[in-house]
Amino acid sequence: MKLATWRDRSRPFKLAITIGMGTRSRKMRKPRKFSLFPILIVFLLCFSFGLATYFDSVTNPSAIAVFAQSNPETANNDAAKTSVNNASVTNQTSNNQTSNNQTSNNDVAKSPVVKDSAKKPATSTANPLGMNNLVPFPSNVALPMRVGVSLFVNSINKINEATNTFESQFDLRYVWNDPRLAFDTGEMGTNRLEFGQEAAVAKLATIWNPQIKITNIVEKDAQISPGLFIHYDGEVELIQRVKATFESKLNLDAFPFDTQSLLVAMLSSKYNSNQISLSQDQEDINESGLDPELKINGWNPQGISFNISQTRAWNGAFLRQIEARVTIKRIPNAILGSIFTPFLLTLIVPTIFTFCANVDLSPRLVAWSGSILALVALTFTFSVRYPWLGSNSLVSQVFTTGHAYQLVSVLLSITLFNPDVAKRMDRFIVAELVRYLRWFVPVGFLGVLITKSLLTAFDW
């Protein structure tokens, strides 16, 4: 190595390092510089966006409710004795403050009001309907005794896909016949006795009732307002206005083109299928339905259907249950924009750089690296917002297709679309391949997205 100096009159003094035979030419081609600074900036932006979305979901958690069902009993006498013992244990504290000569009927009349019981979290043996069944099963009636069930939906306020719950208010109607409650219309001056709110709770404690429970209700903060009608022929009509949160498994595979069935399940855990039969006649069907003015944000209500089945209890007895399902269809317009708009924006710039513009390799790789990080952040955002989205859902398939498109585009950028690599191949073949791939890859990618969306939307 030699250190040579020279002096140019028109330029300042310079030093040059000569290697071997002479001085390196100033016009020598400069090596390409690959800067990590743009990649670092894009990574920090995507990481901040994903982190903010994560903390937003953490600070607003929705509790997943777990409901408990009391153990069924088969024998009527055993059920009556057990109920009396439970009532005496429950009222032990209040009995210490009153006289010791009170009868069990007075204890029953002082049962807690439905509003108070709704405000307190219910235990595993609590009855959300506030009915204490201390009266034996009716005699001289055909078995199984028919209990008509109808449900009319007044409102559905919120559907939470993350916790598989929904909030609703509806009216439940139970109808059965007890000959012991028949009365003379001449003596009573009416053909129907009416009891509302606290009076209905007190009256229910003195008559037989089928002890029907809603099994998928979240009993915390549930509000149940009963109304009772007793007709002259012994027909009993119990109407309950229920406002609560309910658990219902949602299938989000077709999201955002999905149709959901919101479940309200009812059964009597006290009486088996040989004693009572939950059923519907034409009158019950006419009393069921949806409010004509029912509106659900982001959904279109379709209708209501009922399914009657049997379930096996822990003691081997079969219990009759009835399921009401409210069918709703999602309005996909707004959600499609929130999915496909950011998804396509993460791909449009690197697509232009790769297939439409004649740019060097470095800008292409920088654009695709930012696109990959942005799509990862978008995938994480939707996984937090909709944790029940499985691998078979449309959103997951769209994101997977997007990652595959990114991989193919990066491979093309560093192979066929890279001049340093392409010059080692036949230039005529490379030119034809590049001309073909410039339109085939983007158009094929859009075709796959449109096909998947149409197949899911129309359930083909």
SULVENGI-V73140 format. One record per run of one state. SS is the DSSP state (H for helix, E for strand, L for the rest). FROM is the first residue (numbers start at 1). TO is the last residue. If there is no record, write none. Layout:
# SULVENGI-V73140
((SS | FROM | TO) (SS | FROM | TO))
This chain:
# SULVENGI-V73140
((L | 1 | 1) (E | 2 | 6) (L | 7 | 13) (E | 14 | 19) (L | 20 | 21) (E | 22 | 23) (L | 24 | 36) (H | 37 | 59) (L | 60 | 75) (H | 76 | 90) (L | 91 | 91) (H | 92 | 96) (L | 97 | 103) (H | 104 | 109) (L | 110 | 113) (H | 114 | 119) (L | 120 | 144) (E | 145 | 160) (L | 161 | 164) (E | 165 | 177) (L | 178 | 178) (H | 179 | 181) (L | 182 | 184) (H | 185 | 188) (L | 189 | 191) (E | 192 | 196) (L | 197 | 197) (H | 198 | 204) (L | 205 | 211) (E | 212 | 214) (L | 215 | 216) (E | 217 | 231) (L | 232 | 234) (E | 235 | 247) (L | 248 | 258) (E | 259 | 268) (L | 269 | 275) (E | 276 | 279) (L | 280 | 281) (H | 282 | 287) (L | 288 | 288) (E | 289 | 290) (L | 291 | 295) (E | 296 | 296) (L | 297 | 298) (E | 299 | 312) (L | 313 | 317) (E | 318 | 330) (L | 331 | 332) (H | 333 | 356) (L | 357 | 360) (H | 361 | 385) (L | 386 | 393) (H | 394 | 414) (L | 415 | 418) (H | 419 | 422) (L | 423 | 426) (H | 427 | 457) (L | 458 | 460))
